[in-house]
C-alpha cells in the first residue's frame, strides 16, 4: 500500500475503486485506488494472489 497524502475531515467523501489486472489459471493481480472528494489520489495498493480450488469438505452426521 502506498499512502500519497493524508485523508482528513476536510478531504470529504473518499472513493475506493479496484480492478483485476490479470486473472490466470494460478495467479491473479489486482490494484486499488483511493481518492478524495476533489479527485486527488490519496492511496494506491496492489496484490498478487495464488488461485486454487479448495478441497471438498465432507460433513459428518450427528454423533451420539
C-alpha positions in Angstrom: 0.0 0.0 0.0 1.3 3.5 -0.9 -0.1 6.4 1.1 0.3 9.5 -1.1 -1.4 12.2 1.1 -3.3 12.4 4.3 -7.0 11.9 4.3 -8.6 14.3 6.9 -12.0 15.6 7.7 -11.5 18.2 5.0 -10.9 15.5 2.4 -14.7 15.0 2.1 -16.1 11.7 0.8 -13.5 9.1 -0.1 -14.0 6.9 -3.1 -12.3 3.5 -3.5 -12.0 1.8 -6.9 -10.4 -1.5 -7.8 -9.9 -3.8 -10.7 -8.4 -7.1 -11.6 -5.4 -6.5 -13.8 -4.7 -10.2 -14.7 -6.5 -13.4 -13.8 -4.8 -16.6 -14.9 -5.0 -20.2 -14.0 -2.9 -20.0 -10.9 -2.3 -16.3 -10.3 -4.4 -13.1 -10.2 -3.2 -9.5 -9.9 -5.4 -6.6 -8.7 -5.0 -2.9 -7.9 -7.0 -0.4 -5.9 -7.1 3.4 -5.7 -8.4 5.7 -3.0 -9.4 9.3 -4.0 -10.8 12.3 -2.0 -13.8 14.3 -3.0 -11.7 16.6 -5.2 -10.5 13.6 -7.2 -7.0 13.8 -5.7 -5.3 10.4 -5.3 -4.9 9.5 -1.6 -3.5 5.9 -1.7 -2.8 3.1 -4.1 -2.4 -0.7 -3.5 -1.8 -3.8 -5.5 -1.8 -7.5 -4.7 -0.8 -10.8 -6.3 -2.8 -13.8 -5.2 -2.5 -17.5 -5.7 -5.7 -19.0 -7.2 -6.6 -22.6 -6.3 -9.6 -24.9 -5.7 -10.5 -25.7 -2.1 -10.7 -29.4 -1.3 -14.2 -30.7 -0.7 -15.2 -30.9 2.9 -17.2 -34.0 4.0 -19.9 -33.4 6.5 -20.2 -36.0 9.3 -23.6 -36.9 10.7 -24.5 -36.3 14.3 -22.6 -38.4 16.8 -24.2 -40.0 19.8 
